[in-house]
Amino acid sequence: MDLKGKLYSKLERYVKIDTQSDDKSSSFPTTSKQFDLLKLLAEELKQIGAKEVNMDKWGYVTATIPATADGNYPVIGFLAHVDTSPDAPGKGVKPQIHKCWQGGNIEINKALGIVLNTSNCPELAPFKGEDIVTASGDTLLGADDKAGIAIIMTAAEYLLQHKEIKHGRLRIAFTPDEEVGQGVDHFDVKAFGADYAYTFDGDVAGCIEMENFNAHAVKINITGKSVHPGTAKNSLANAIRIAGDIISSWPENLLPENAEGREGFIMFTDLSAEIEKAELSGIVREHDSAKLLSMEKQLEAIVEAKRYKYPSAKIEISFREQYRNMVEIINQHPKVMDNLKEAVRMAGLEPRIKPVRGGTDGARLSFMGLPTPNIFTGGYNYHGRYEWVSLDGMNKSAEVLLNLAQLWAK
Ligand SMILES: [Zn+2]
C-alpha cells in the first residue's frame, strides 16, 4: 500500500504551522498558536467524514471512526501531539524531500553547513532508498509529532473510504503541550471512552515502546551559617561550598552523560546559592523502581555524611514523584502489545522494543486508566535542525494503524 503522497501533503501542511509550546508559560495550552493546528485538524476530521468531532476548552480535539464490524470489540484510541519542542526554532519551517536517498550526504543547508549522513546519524543507515524529509537548516522539522498526526489522519481517511475493512469503534485524539510534559494534564480519559490506546510519537520504523523511566525530582535545601571570614574558623558553614561538595560527591557512573539503555542517573539541574542558603534541584531517572529507590538512598547517605562534615549547617533532602514506568500497567494487558507486535509484523517489519529514556504522554495515560504504548513514526534527531523522517517509515506506521484496527476486531 502506498499512501506516501497523502502522508507528505498532510505533513507539509502541518509542519508549516508554528505550534511551539512554552515551558515558561502557565496557561493551558502553554501557547495559543497551538489552536491554529488543533482547529485545522477538527475541520479536516469533519471533511473526511469522521464522527463526533469535538474540540474542548483546553484544545483537545477528539473524533470517532464508527465501527464497521458487528460485535462487541474494545474501543481503540490513537493519539498524537500538535506542539513542537521549545528547544529549537519552530517558526517558518520549510520542509524538503530528498527522494530515494542513496546513502550519501543529505544537504539540509549548504550555506550553514548542515549535512545529515550516517556518520552523524547512524540510525539513518538502514533507510537507504527511502524518501527522507528534513527542514531547511534554520528550524526543526516538527515531524515530532506532526508525522504522527499525518499518519493518523491518512489512516483515518483510508478507513472512512474503505468501509469493507472490518474494525470496531476507533477514537482519535490530538493533544497540545506534550513537549513541556503537560500533554494530558486536562485530558478527559472517561469522555474519550477508549479501552486501550496507542500514541504515534517517535522513533525509526519498527520501534515500539512500552517502557519509560520512573521519574522523581529531588530538592536539597541547605541553610548555612555566615561568619566574618577573618573569624570563621570552626564556625562558618558556607552553603555554596556545601552544595558544591554534594554535587561532586555524586558518582560519575550515575550521571546522564555516562548512561544509556536501561541505565539510570541523577542529574542536578539547578542551583541557587549564597553563603546562608542554597537550593539544589535535580532529577532521578531509572526504569527499575527498586534501583531508583536505591539511588535515592545513596544520595541520602551522601547528604548524611555532609551533615557530619558541616555540623553548623542544616541540610534537608526531599524527593517528589513526576511519572512512572508504564510497563507496570501495560504488562497487565498483554493483548495491547501482542496485537501491536503482530500489526508491525504484518507491515513487514520486525518489532524492536526500546526503553524510552524519558517520559511519554502514554505513560501518564496508562496510570490514568488507559494503557497506551507508543508506535514509531519513522523519524529521528528530534528537537533540532538535523531532524528527519522517512516517508516510507510513515507509510509503514499508517499500515500498522490499519492492521491494529482490524486485529482488535478479531
Ligand atoms: Zn513527540
Residues whose N, C-alpha, C, O or C-beta is under 5 A from the ligand:
A	BS01	ZN	D144 D145 D201
